Amino acid sequence: MFAAMVSAISISVSAHAAEVGKPAPAFSAKDAKGAEVSLEGLKGKVVVLEWVNHGCPFVVKHYGSKNMQKLQETYTGKGVVWITINSGSKASGSYTDNEKFLQISADKGSKASHLIADESGTIGKAYSAKTTPHMFVINKEGVLVYNGAIDSKKTTNAADIESSENYVAKALDEVLAGKEVTTSKTEPYGCGVKY
């Protein structure tokens, strides 16, 4: 059984925290299964950070339609490490302990590589994660190359997914092809992260 208490998270934040074109803020944390995950240890891999709160209607749009799971499956299949993070505090009501986070994610069919319950909000604040979802793409060198929304349609309507531009898929395709990310920053949309 997983402990309800999240292990301490260590963070080193540079002066240019979460700035596109700069090294992504380093972090080290235990995931919901107890495995150590560090950005330093993932150098040489493309990494996606996805902020989540499964009670948020914008997250429901992307998980209920299986859009997020398809993205996770497609890109983890290409060697991308996908880390889903919940930075909700216990006081906010959006906190999920490791056991609950694993159960909800399994029920939703998540294909993420790691789930991190960031109860203290340390990782979220280092990245200035504002919404659920808020998406970040980090290249193999550890440089942040995308920061923003999952796509171009800021709605809770799943029918809008097909006609929207998926910024994350586009950024990942460009990074994996060795190209520069053409749309590297957009305004994230969704429910506010409840620190």
Contact map, one row per residue, 1 for C-alpha under 8 A:
111000000000000000000000000000000000000000000000000000000000000000000000000000000000000000000000001000000000000000000000000000000000000000000000000000000000000000000000000000000000000000000000000
111100000000000000000000000000011000000000000000000000000000000000000000000000000000000000000000011000000000000000000000000000000000000000000000000000000000000000000000000000000000000000000000000
111111000000000000000000000000000000000000000000000000000000000000000000000000000000000000000000111000000000000000000000000000000000000000000000000000000000000000000000000000000000000000000000000
011111000000000000000000000000000000000000000000000000000000000000000000000000000000000000000000111000000000000000000000000000000000000000000000000000000000000000000000000000000000000000000000000
001111100000000000000000000000000000000000000000000000000000000000000000000000000000000000000000110000000000000000000000000000000000000000000000000000000000000000000000000000000000000000000000000
001111110000000000000000000001000000000000000000000000000000000000000000000000000000000000000000110000000000000000001110000000000000000000000000000000000000000000000000000000000000000000000000000
000011111000000000000000000011000000000000000000000000000000000000000000000000000000000000000000000000000000000000000000000000000000000000000000000000000000000000000000000000000000000000000000000
000001111100000000000000000011000000000000000000000000000000000000000000000000000000000000000000000000000000000000000000000000000000000000000000000000000000000000000000000000000000000000000000000
000000111110000000000000001111000000000000000000000000000000000000000000000000000000000000000000000000000000000000000100011000000000000000000000000000000000000000000000000000000000000000000000000
000000011111000000000000001110000000000000000000000000000000000000000000000000000000000000000000000000000000000000000000000000000000000000000000000000000000000000000000000000000000000000000000000
000000001111100000000000111100000000000000000000000000000000000000000000000000000000000000000000000000000000000000000000011001000000000000000000000000000000000000000000000000000000000000000000000
000000000111110000000000111000000000000000000000000000000000000000000000000000000000000000000000000000000000000000000000000000000000000000000000000000000000000000000000000000000000000000000000000
000000000011111110000000110000000000000000000000000000000000000000000000000000000000000000000000000000000000000000000000000001000000000000000000000000000000000000000000000000000000000000000000000
000000000001111110000000100000000000000000000000000000000000000000000000000000000000000000000000000000000000000000000000000000000000000000000000000000000000000000000000000000000000000000000000000
000000000000111110000000000000000000000000000000000000000000000000000000000000000000000000000000000000000000000000000000000000000000000000000000000000000000000000000000000000000000000000000000000
000000000000111111100100000000000000000000000000000000000000000000000000000000000000000000000000000000000000000000000000000000000000000000000000000000000000000000000000000000000000000000000000000
000000000000111111100001100000000000000000000000000000000000000000000000000000000000000000000000000000000000000000000000000001100000000000000000000000000000000000000000000000000000000000000000000
000000000000000111110111100000000000000000000000000000000000000000000000000000000000000000000000000000000000000000000000000001110000000000000001001000000000000000000000000000000000000000000000000
000000000000000111111111000000000000000000000000000000000000000000000000000000000000000000000000000000000000000000000000000000000000000000000001000000000000000000000000000000000000000000000000000
000000000000000001111100000000000000000000000000000000000000000000000000000000000000000000000000000000000000000000000000000000000000000000000011111000000000000000000000000000000000000110000000000
000000000000000000111110000000000000000000000000000000000000000000000000000000000000000000000000000000000000000000000000000000000000000000000011100000000000000000000000000000000000000000000000000
000000000000000101111111000000000000000000000000000000000000000000000000000000000000000000000000000000000000000000000000000000000000000000000011000000000000000000000000000000000000000000000000000
000000000000000001101111100000000000000000000000000000000000000000000000000000000000000000000000000000000000000000000000000000000000000000000111000000000000000000000000000000000000000000000000000
000000000000000011100111110000000000000000000000000000000000000000000000000000000000000000000000000000000000000000000000000000000000000001000111000000000000000000000000000000000000000000000000000
000000000011110011000011111000000000000000000000000000000000000000000000000000000000000000000000000000000000000000000000000001100000000000000000000000000000000000000000000000000000000000000000000
000000000011100000000001111100000000011100000000000000000000000000000000000000000000000000000000000000000000000000000000000000000000000000000000000000000000000000000000000000000000000000000000000
000000001111000000000000111110000000011100000000000000000000000000000000000000000000000000000000000000000000000000000000001000000000000000000000000000000000000000000000000000000000000000000000000
000000001110000000000000011111000001111000000000000000000000000000000000000000000000000000000000000000000000000000000000000000000000000000000000000000000000000000000000000000000000000000000000000
000000111100000000000000001111100001110000000000000000000000000000000000000000000000000000000000000000000000000000010000000000000000000000000000000000000000000000000000000000000000000000000000000
000001111000000000000000000111111111100000000000000000000000000000000000000000000000000000000000000000000000000000010000000000000000000000000000000000000000000000000000000000000000000000000000000
000000000000000000000000000011111111100000000000000000000000000000000000000000000000000000000000010000000000000001111000000000000000000000000000000000000000000000000000000000000000000000000000000
010000000000000000000000000001111110000000000000000000000000000000000000000000000000000000000000011011000000000001111000000000000000000000000000000000000000000000000000000000000000000000000000000
010000000000000000000000000001111110000000000000000000000000000000000000000000000000000000000000010000000000000000000000000000000000000000000000000000000000000000000000000000000000000000000000000
000000000000000000000000000001111111000000000000000000000000000000000000000000000000000000000000000000000000000000000000000000000000000000000000000000000000000000000000000000000000000000000000000
000000000000000000000000000001111111100000000000000000000000000000000000000000000000000000000000000000000000000000000000000000000000000000000000000000000000000000000000000000000000000000000000000
000000000000000000000000000111100111110000000000000000000000000000000000000000000000000000000000000000000000000000000000000000000000000000000000000000000000000000000000000000000000000000000000000
000000000000000000000000000111100011111010000000000000000000000000000000000000000000000000000000000000000000000000000000000000000000000000000000000000000000000000000000000000000000000000000000000
000000000000000000000000011110000001111111000000000000000000000000000000000000000000000000000000000000000000000000000000000000000000000000000000000000000000000000000000000000000000000000000000000
000000000000000000000000011100000000111111100000000000000000000000000000000000000000000000000000000000000000000000000000000000000000000000000100000000000000000000000000000000000000000000000000000
000000000000000000000000011000000000011111100000000000000000000000000000000000000000000000000000000000000000000000000000000000000000000000000100000000000000000000000000000000000000000000000000000
000000000000000000000000000000000000111111100000000000000000000000000000000000000000000000000000000000000000000000000000000000000000000000000000000000000000000000000000000000000000000000000000000
000000000000000000000000000000000000011111111110000000000000000000000000000000000000000000000000000000000000000000000000000000000000000000010000000000000000000000000000000000000000000000000000000
000000000000000000000000000000000000001111111100000000000000000000000000000000000000000000000000000000000000000000000000000000000000000000011100000000000000000000000000000000000000000000000000000
000000000000000000000000000000000000000001111100000000000000000000000000000000000000000000000000000000000000000000000000000000000000000000111100000000000000000000000000000000000000000000000000000
000000000000000000000000000000000000000001111110000000000000000000000000000000111000000000000000000000000000000000000000000000000000000000111000000000000000000000000000000000000000000000000000000
000000000000000000000000000000000000000001111111000000000000000000000000000000111000000000000000000000000000000000000000000000000000000011110000000000000000000000000000000000110000000000000000000
000000000000000000000000000000000000000001001111100000000000000000000000000000011110000000000000000000000000000000000000000000000000000011110000000000000000000000000000000000000000000000000000000
000000000000000000000000000000000000000000000111110000000000000000000000000000011110000000000000000000000000000000000000000000000000001111000000000000000000000000000000000000000000000000000000000
000000000000000000000000000000000000000000000011111000000000000000000000000000000111100000000000000000000000000000000000000000000000001110000000000000000000000000000000000000000000000000000000000
000000000000000000000000000000000000000000000001111100000000000000000000000000000111100000000000000000000000000000000000000000000000111100000000000000000000000000000000000000000000000000000000000
000000000000000000000000000000000000000000000000111110000000000000000000000000000001111000000000000000000000000000000000000000001011111000000000000000000000000000000000000000000000000000000000000
000000000000000000000000000000000000000000000000011111000010000000000000000000000001111000000000000000000000000000000000000000000001110000000000000000000000000000000000000000000000000000000000000
000000000000000000000000000000000000000000000000001111110010000000000000000000000000010100000100000000000000000000000000000000000001100000000000000000000000000000000000000000000000000000000000100
000000000000000000000000000000000000000000000000000111111011000000000000000000000000000000000000000000010000000000000000000000000000000000000000000000000000000000000000000000000000000000000000000
000000000000000000000000000000000000000000000000000011111011000000000000000000000000000000000100000000000000000000000000000000000000000000000000000000000000000000000000000000000000000000000000000
000000000000000000000000000000000000000000000000000011111111000000000000000000000000000000000000000000000000000000000000000000000001000000000000000000000000000000000000000000000000000000000110000
000000000000000000000000000000000000000000000000000001111111100000000000000000000000000000000000000000000000000000000000000000000000000000000000000000000001000000000000000000000000000000000110000
000000000000000000000000000000000000000000000000000000011111110000000000000000000000000000000000000000000000000000000000000000000001100000000000000000000011000000000000000000000000000000000110000
000000000000000000000000000000000000000000000000000111111111111000000000000000000000000000000000000000000000000000000000000000000001100000000000000000000000000000000000000000000000000000000100000
000000000000000000000000000000000000000000000000000001111111111110000000000000000000000000000000000000000000000000000000000000000000000000000000000000000001000000000000000000000000000000000000000
000000000000000000000000000000000000000000000000000000001111111110000000000000000000000000000000000000000000000000000000000000000000000000000000000000000001110000000000000000000000000000000000000
000000000000000000000000000000000000000000000000000000000111111111110000000000000000000000000000000000000000000000000000000000000000000000000000000000000000010000000000000000000000000000000000000
000000000000000000000000000000000000000000000000000000000011111111111000000000000000000000000000000000000001000000000000000000000000000000000000000000000000000000000000000000000000000000000000000
000000000000000000000000000000000000000000000000000000000001111111100000000000000000000000000000000000000001000000000000000000000000000000000000000000000000010000000000000000000000000000000000000
000000000000000000000000000000000000000000000000000000000001111111110000000000000000000000000000000000000000000000000000000000000000000000000000000000000000010000000000000000000000000000000000000
000000000000000000000000000000000000000000000000000000000000011111111100000000000000000000000000000000000000000000000000000000000000000000000000000000000000000000000000000000000000000000000000000
000000000000000000000000000000000000000000000000000000000000011111111110000000000000000000000000000000000000000000000000000000000000000000000000000000000000000010000000000000000000000000000000000
000000000000000000000000000000000000000000000000000000000000011011111111000000000000000000000000000000000000010000000000000000000000000000000000000000000000000000000000000000000000000000000000000
000000000000000000000000000000000000000000000000000000000000001001111111100000000000000000000000000000000000111100000000000000000000000000000000000000000000000000000000000000000000000000000000000
000000000000000000000000000000000000000000000000000000000000000001111111110000000000000000000000000000000000000000000000000000000000000000000000000000000000000000000000000000000000000000000000000
000000000000000000000000000000000000000000000000000000000000000000111111111000000000000000000000000000000000000000000000000000000000000000000000000000000000000000000000100000000000000000000000000
000000000000000000000000000000000000000000000000000000000000000000011111111100000100000000000000000000000000011100000000000000000000000000000000000000000000000000000000000000000000000000000000000
000000000000000000000000000000000000000000000000000000000000000000001111111110000000000000000000000000000000001100000000000000000000000000000000000000000000000000000000000000000000000000000000000
000000000000000000000000000000000000000000000000000000000000000000000111111111000000000000000000000000000000000000000000000000000000000000000000000000000000000000000000000000000000000000000000000
000000000000000000000000000000000000000000000000000000000000000000000011111111110000000000000000000000000000000000000000000000000000000000000000000000000000000000000000000100000000000000000000000
000000000000000000000000000000000000000000000000000000000000000000000001111111111100000000000000000000000000001110000000000000000000000000000000000000000000000000000000000000000000000000000000000
000000000000000000000000000000000000000000000000000000000000000000000000111111110000000000000000000000000000000000000000000000000000000000000000000000000000000000000000000000000000000000000000000
000000000000000000000000000000000000000000000000000000000000000000000000011111110000000000000000000000000000000000000000000000000000000000000000000000000000000000000000000000000000000000000000000
000000000000000000000000000000000000000000001100000000000000000000000000001111111000000000000000000000000000000000000000000000000000000000000000000000000000000000000000000000000000000000000000000
000000000000000000000000000000000000000000001111000000000000000000000000001111111100000000000000000000000000000000000000000000000000000000000000000000000000000000000000000000000000000000000000000
000000000000000000000000000000000000000000001111000000000000000000000000000100111110000000000000000000000000000111000000000000000000000000000000000000000000000000000000000000000000000000000000000
000000000000000000000000000000000000000000000011110000000000000000000001000100011111000000000000000000000000000111000000000000000000000000000000000000000000000000000000000000000000000000000000000
000000000000000000000000000000000000000000000011110000000000000000000000000000001111100000000000000000000000000111110000000000000000000000000000000000000000000000000000000000000000000000000000000
000000000000000000000000000000000000000000000000111100000000000000000000000000000111110000000000000000000000000111110000000000000000000000000000000000000000000000000000000000000000000000000000000
000000000000000000000000000000000000000000000000111100000000000000000000000000000011111000000000000000000000000000111100000000000000000000000000000000000000000000000000000000000000000000000000000
000000000000000000000000000000000000000000000000001110000000000000000000000000000001111100000011000000000000000000011110000000000000000000000000000000000000000000000000000000000000000000000000000
000000000000000000000000000000000000000000000000001100000000000000000000000000000000111110000010000000000000000000001111111100000000000000000000000000000000000000000000000000000000000000000000111
000000000000000000000000000000000000000000000000000010000000000000000000000000000000011111011111000000000000000000001110100000000000000000000000000000000000000000000000000000000000000000000000111
000000000000000000000000000000000000000000000000000000000000000000000000000000000000001111111110000000000000000000000111100000000000000000000000000000000000000000000000000000000000000000000000011
000000000000000000000000000000000000000000000000000000000000000000000000000000000000000111111111000000000000000000000010000000000000000000000000000000000000000000000000000000000000000000000000000
000000000000000000000000000000000000000000000000000000000000000000000000000000000000000011111010000000000000000000000000000000000000000000000000000000000000000000000000000000000000000000000000000
000000000000000000000000000000000000000000000000000000000000000000000000000000000000000111111110000000000000000000000000000000000000000000000000000000000000000000000000000000000000000000000000011
000000000000000000000000000000000000000000000000000000000000000000000000000000000000000111111110000000000000000000000000000000000000000000000000000000000000000000000000000000000000000000000000000
000000000000000000000000000000000000000000000000000010100000000000000000000000000000000111011111000000000000000000000000000000000000000000000000000000000000000000000000000000000000000000000000010
000000000000000000000000000000000000000000000000000000000000000000000000000000000000011111111111100000000000000000001010000000000000000000000000000000000000000000000000000000000000000000000000000
000000000000000000000000000000000000000000000000000000000000000000000000000000000000010101000111111110000000000000001000000000000000000000000000000000000000000000000000000000000000000000000000000
001111000000000000000000000000000000000000000000000000000000000000000000000000000000000000000011111110000000000000001000000000000000000000000000000000000000000000000000000000000000000000000000000
011111000000000000000000000000111000000000000000000000000000000000000000000000000000000000000001111111000000000000011000000000000000000000000000000000000000000000000000000000000000000000000000000
111100000000000000000000000000010000000000000000000000000000000000000000000000000000000000000001111111100000000000000000000000000000000000000000000000000000000000000000000000000000000000000000000
000000000000000000000000000000000000000000000000000000000000000000000000000000000000000000000001111111110000000000000000000000000000000000000000000000000000000000000000000000000000000000000000000
000000000000000000000000000000010000000000000000000000000000000000000000000000000000000000000001111111111000000000101000000000000000000000000000000000000000000000000000000000000000000000000000000
000000000000000000000000000000010000000000000000000000000000000000000000000000000000000000000000011111111100000000100000000000000000000000000000000000000000000000000000000000000000000000000000000
000000000000000000000000000000000000000000000000000000000000000000000000000000000000000000000000001111111110000000000000000000000000000000000000000000000000000000000000000000000000000000000000000
000000000000000000000000000000000000000000000000000001000000000000000000000000000000000000000000000111111111000000000000000000000000000000000000000000000000000000000000000000000000000000000000000
000000000000000000000000000000000000000000000000000000000000000000000000000000000000000000000000000011111111110000000000000000000000000000000000000000000000000000000000000000000000000000000000000
000000000000000000000000000000000000000000000000000000000000000000000000000000000000000000000000000001111111110000000000000000000000000000000000000000000000000000000000000000000000000000000000000
000000000000000000000000000000000000000000000000000000000000000000000000000000000000000000000000000000111111110000000000000000000000000000000000000000000000000000000000000000000000000000000000000
000000000000000000000000000000000000000000000000000000000000001100000000000000000000000000000000000000011111110000000000000000000000000000000000000000000000000000000000000000000000000000000000000
000000000000000000000000000000000000000000000000000000000000000000001000000000000000000000000000000000001111111000000000000000000000000000000000000000000000000000000000000000000000000000000000000
000000000000000000000000000000000000000000000000000000000000000000011001000000000000000000000000000000001111111100000000000000000000000000000000000000000000000000000000000000000000000000000000000
000000000000000000000000000000000000000000000000000000000000000000001001100100000000000000000000000000000000111110000000000000000000000000000000000000000000000000000000000000000000000000000000000
000000000000000000000000000000000000000000000000000000000000000000001001100100001111000000000000000000000000011111100000000000000000000000000000000000000000000000000000000000000000000000000000000
000000000000000000000000000000000000000000000000000000000000000000000000000100001111000000000000000000000000001111100000000000000000000000000000000000000000000000000000000000000000000000000000000
000000000000000000000000000000110000000000000000000000000000000000000000000000001111000000000000000000000000000111110000000000000000000000000000000000000000000000000000000000000000000000000000000
000000000000000000000000000000110000000000000000000000000000000000000000000000000011100000000000000011000000000111111000000000000000000000000000000000000000000000000000000000000000000000000000000
000000000000000000000000000011110000000000000000000000000000000000000000000000000011110000000000010000000000000001111100000000000000000000000000000000000000000000000000000000000000000000000000000
000001000000000000000000000000110000000000000000000000000000000000000000000000000000111100000011110010000000000000111110000000000000000000000000000000000000000000000000000000000000000000000000000
000001001000000000000000000000000000000000000000000000000000000000000000000000000000111110000000000000000000000000011111111100000000000000000000000000000000000000000000000000000000000000000000000
000001000000000000000000000000000000000000000000000000000000000000000000000000000000011111000010000000000000000000001111110000000000000000000000000000000000000000000000000000000000000000000000001
000000000000000000000000000000000000000000000000000000000000000000000000000000000000001010000000000000000000000000000111110000000000000000000000000000000000000000000000000000000000000000000000001
000000000000000000000000000000000000000000000000000000000000000000000000000000000000001110000000000000000000000000000111111110000000000000000000000000000000000000000000000000000000000000000000001
000000001010000000000000000000000000000000000000000000000000000000000000000000000000001000000000000000000000000000000111111111000000000000000000000000000000000000000000000000000000000000000000000
000000001010000000000000001000000000000000000000000000000000000000000000000000000000001000000000000000000000000000000100111111100000000000000000000000000000000000000000000000000000000000000000000
000000000000000000000000000000000000000000000000000000000000000000000000000000000000001000000000000000000000000000000100111111111000000000000000000000000000000000000000000000000000000000000000000
000000000000000000000000000000000000000000000000000000000000000000000000000000000000000000000000000000000000000000000000111111111000000000000000000000000000000000000000000000000000000000000000000
000000000010100011000000100000000000000000000000000000000000000000000000000000000000000000000000000000000000000000000000011111111000000000000000000000000000000000000000000000000000000000000000000
000000000000000011000000100000000000000000000000000000000000000000000000000000000000000000000000000000000000000000000000001111111000000000000000000000000000000000000000000000000000000000000000000
000000000000000001000000000000000000000000000000000000000000000000000000000000000000000000000000000000000000000000000000000111111100000000000000000000000000000000000000000000000000000000000000000
000000000000000000000000000000000000000000000000001000000000000000000000000000000000000000000000000000000000000000000000000111111110010000000000000000000000000000000000000000000000000000000000100
000000000000000000000000000000000000000000000000000000000000000000000000000000000000000000000000000000000000000000000000000000011111010000000000000000000000000000000000000000000000000000010001100
000000000000000000000000000000000000000000000000001000000000000000000000000000000000000000000000000000000000000000000000000000001111110000000000000000000000000000000000000000000000000000011111100
000000000000000000000000000000000000000000000000001110010110000000000000000000000000000000000000000000000000000000000000000000000111110000000000000000000000000000000000000000000000000000001111100
000000000000000000000000000000000000000000000000011110000110000000000000000000000000000000000000000000000000000000000000000000000011111000000000000011000000000000000000000000000000000000011110000
000000000000000000000000000000000000000000000000011100000000000000000000000000000000000000000000000000000000000000000000000000001111111100000000001111000000000000000000000000000000000000011100000
000000000000000000000000000000000000000000000001111000000000000000000000000000000000000000000000000000000000000000000000000000000000111110000000011111000000000000000001000000000000000000010000000
000000000000000000000000000000000000000000000001110000000000000000000000000000000000000000000000000000000000000000000000000000000000011111000001111100000000000000000001000000000000000000000000000
000000000000000000000000000000000000000000000111100000000000000000000000000000000000000000000000000000000000000000000000000000000000001111100001111000000000000000000001001100000000000000000000000
000000000000000000000001000000000000000000000111000000000000000000000000000000000000000000000000000000000000000000000000000000000000000111111111110000000000000000000000000000000000000000000000000
000000000000000000000000000000000000000000011110000000000000000000000000000000000000000000000000000000000000000000000000000000000000000011111111100000000000000000000000000000100000000000000000000
000000000000000000000000000000000000000001111110000000000000000000000000000000000000000000000000000000000000000000000000000000000000000001111110000000000000000000000000000000000000000000000000000
000000000000000000000000000000000000000000111000000000000000000000000000000000000000000000000000000000000000000000000000000000000000000001111110000000000000000000000000000000000000000000000000000
000000000000000000000011000000000000001100110000000000000000000000000000000000000000000000000000000000000000000000000000000000000000000001111111000000000000000000000000000000000000000000000000000
000000000000000000011111000000000000000000000000000000000000000000000000000000000000000000000000000000000000000000000000000000000000000001111111100000000000000000000000000000000000000000000000000
000000000000000001111111000000000000000000000000000000000000000000000000000000000000000000000000000000000000000000000000000000000000000111100111111000000000000000000000000000000000000000000000000
000000000000000000011000000000000000000000000000000000000000000000000000000000000000000000000000000000000000000000000000000000000000000111100011111000000000000000000000001000000000100100000000000
000000000000000000010000000000000000000000000000000000000000000000000000000000000000000000000000000000000000000000000000000000000000001111000001111100000000000000000001001000000000101110000000000
000000000000000001010000000000000000000000000000000000000000000000000000000000000000000000000000000000000000000000000000000000000000011110000001111110000000000000000000000000000000000111010000000
000000000000000000000000000000000000000000000000000000000000000000000000000000000000000000000000000000000000000000000000000000000000011100000000011111000000000000000000000000000000000011110000000
000000000000000000000000000000000000000000000000000000000000000000000000000000000000000000000000000000000000000000000000000000000000111000000000001111110000000000000011000000000000000001111000000
000000000000000000000000000000000000000000000000000000000000000000000000000000000000000000000000000000000000000000000000000000000000111000000000000111110000000000000111000000000000000000010000000
000000000000000000000000000000000000000000000000000000000000000000000000000000000000000000000000000000000000000000000000000000000000000000000000000011111100000010011111000000000000000000000000000
000000000000000000000000000000000000000000000000000000000000000000000000000000000000000000000000000000000000000000000000000000000000000000000000000011111100000000011110000000000000000000000000000
000000000000000000000000000000000000000000000000000000000000000000000000000000000000000000000000000000000000000000000000000000000000000000000000000000111110000110011000000000000000000000000000000
000000000000000000000000000000000000000000000000000000000000000000000000000000000000000000000000000000000000000000000000000000000000000000000000000000111111000000000000000000000000000000001100000
000000000000000000000000000000000000000000000000000000000100000000000000000000000000000000000000000000000000000000000000000000000000000000000000000000001111100100000000000000000000000000000000000
000000000000000000000000000000000000000000000000000000001101100000000000000000000000000000000000000000000000000000000000000000000000000000000000000000000111110000000000000000000000000000000000000
000000000000000000000000000000000000000000000000000000000000100000000000000000000000000000000000000000000000000000000000000000000000000000000000000000000011111110000000000000000000000000000000000
000000000000000000000000000000000000000000000000000000000000110110000000000000000000000000000000000000000000000000000000000000000000000000000000000000000001111110000000000000000000000000000000000
000000000000000000000000000000000000000000000000000000000000000000000000000000000000000000000000000000000000000000000000000000000000000000000000000000000000111111000000000000000000000000000000000
000000000000000000000000000000000000000000000000000000000000000000000000000000000000000000000000000000000000000000000000000000000000000000000000000000001010111111110000000000000000000000000000000
000000000000000000000000000000000000000000000000000000000000000000100000000000000000000000000000000000000000000000000000000000000000000000000000000000101000111111110000000000000000000000000000000
000000000000000000000000000000000000000000000000000000000000000000000000000000000000000000000000000000000000000000000000000000000000000000000000000000000000001111110000000000000000000000000000000
000000000000000000000000000000000000000000000000000000000000000000000000000000000000000000000000000000000000000000000000000000000000000000000000000000000000000111111000000000000000000000000000000
000000000000000000000000000000000000000000000000000000000000000000000000000000000000000000000000000000000000000000000000000000000000000000000000000000111000000111111100000000000000000000000000000
000000000000000000000000000000000000000000000000000000000000000000000000000000000000000000000000000000000000000000000000000000000000000000000000000000111000000000111110000000000000000000000000000
000000000000000000000000000000000000000000000000000000000000000000000000000000000000000000000000000000000000000000000000000000000000000000000000000001110000000000011111110000000000000000000000000
000000000000000000000000000000000000000000000000000000000000000000000000000000000000000000000000000000000000000000000000000000000000000000000000000011110000000000001111111000000000001000000000000
000000000000000000000000000000000000000000000000000000000000000000000000000000000000000000000000000000000000000000000000000000000000001110000000010011100000000000000111111100000000000000000000000
000000000000000000000000000000000000000000000000000000000000000000000010000000000000000000000000000000000000000000000000000000000000000000000000000000000000000000000111111110000000000000000000000
000000000000000000000000000000000000000000000000000000000000000000000000000000000000000000000000000000000000000000000000000000000000000000000000000000000000000000000111111111000000100000000000000
000000000000000000000000000000000000000000000000000000000000000000000000000000000000000000000000000000000000000000000000000000000000000010000000110000000000000000000011111111100000111100000000000
000000000000000000000000000000000000000000000000000000000000000000000000001000000000000000000000000000000000000000000000000000000000000010000000000000000000000000000001111111110000000000000000000
000000000000000000000000000000000000000000000000000000000000000000000000000000000000000000000000000000000000000000000000000000000000000000000000000000000000000000000000111111111000000000000000000
000000000000000000000000000000000000000000000000000000000000000000000000000000000000000000000000000000000000000000000000000000000000000000000000000000000000000000000000011111111111100000000000000
000000000000000000000000000000000000000000000100000000000000000000000000000000000000000000000000000000000000000000000000000000000000000000100000000000000000000000000000001111111111100000000000000
000000000000000000000000000000000000000000000100000000000000000000000000000000000000000000000000000000000000000000000000000000000000000000000000000000000000000000000000000111111110000000000000000
000000000000000000000000000000000000000000000000000000000000000000000000000000000000000000000000000000000000000000000000000000000000000000000000000000000000000000000000000011111110000000000000000
000000000000000000000000000000000000000000000000000000000000000000000000000000000000000000000000000000000000000000000000000000000000000000000000000000000000000000000000000001111111000000000000000
000000000000000000000000000000000000000000000000000000000000000000000000000000000000000000000000000000000000000000000000000000000000000000000000000000000000000000000000000001111111100000000000000
000000000000000000000000000000000000000000000000000000000000000000000000000000000000000000000000000000000000000000000000000000000000000000000000000000000000000000000000000001100111110000000000000
000000000000000000000000000000000000000000000000000000000000000000000000000000000000000000000000000000000000000000000000000000000000000000000000110000000000000000000000011001100011111100000000000
000000000000000000000000000000000000000000000000000000000000000000000000000000000000000000000000000000000000000000000000000000000000000000000000000000000000000000000000001000000001111100000000000
000000000000000000000000000000000000000000000000000000000000000000000000000000000000000000000000000000000000000000000000000000000000000000000000010000000000000000000010001000000000111111000000000
000000000000000000010000000000000000000000000000000000000000000000000000000000000000000000000000000000000000000000000000000000000000000000000000111000000000000000000000001000000000111111000000000
000000000000000000010000000000000000000000000000000000000000000000000000000000000000000000000000000000000000000000000000000000000000000000000000011100000000000000000000000000000000001111100000000
000000000000000000000000000000000000000000000000000000000000000000000000000000000000000000000000000000000000000000000000000000000000000000000000001110000000000000000000000000000000001111110000000
000000000000000000000000000000000000000000000000000000000000000000000000000000000000000000000000000000000000000000000000000000000000000000000000000110000000000000000000000000000000000011111000000
000000000000000000000000000000000000000000000000000000000000000000000000000000000000000000000000000000000000000000000000000000000110111000000000001111000000000000000000000000000000000001111100000
000000000000000000000000000000000000000000000000000000000000000000000000000000000000000000000000000000000000000000000000000000000011110000000000000010000100000000000000000000000000000000111110000
000000000000000000000000000000000000000000000000000000011110000000000000000000000000000000000000000000000000000000000000000000000011110000000000000000000100000000000000000000000000000000011111000
000000000000000000000000000000000000000000000000000000011100000000000000000000000000000000000000000000000000000000000000000000000011100000000000000000000000000000000000000000000000000000001111100
000000000000000000000000000000000000000000000000000000000000000000000000000000000000000000000000000000000000000000000000000000000111000000000000000000000000000000000000000000000000000000000111110
000000000000000000000000000000000000000000000000000010000000000000000000000000000000001100000000000000000000000000000000000000001111000000000000000000000000000000000000000000000000000000000011111
000000000000000000000000000000000000000000000000000000000000000000000000000000000000001110010100000000000000000000000000000000000000000000000000000000000000000000000000000000000000000000000001111
000000000000000000000000000000000000000000000000000000000000000000000000000000000000001110010000000000000000000000000011100000000000000000000000000000000000000000000000000000000000000000000000111
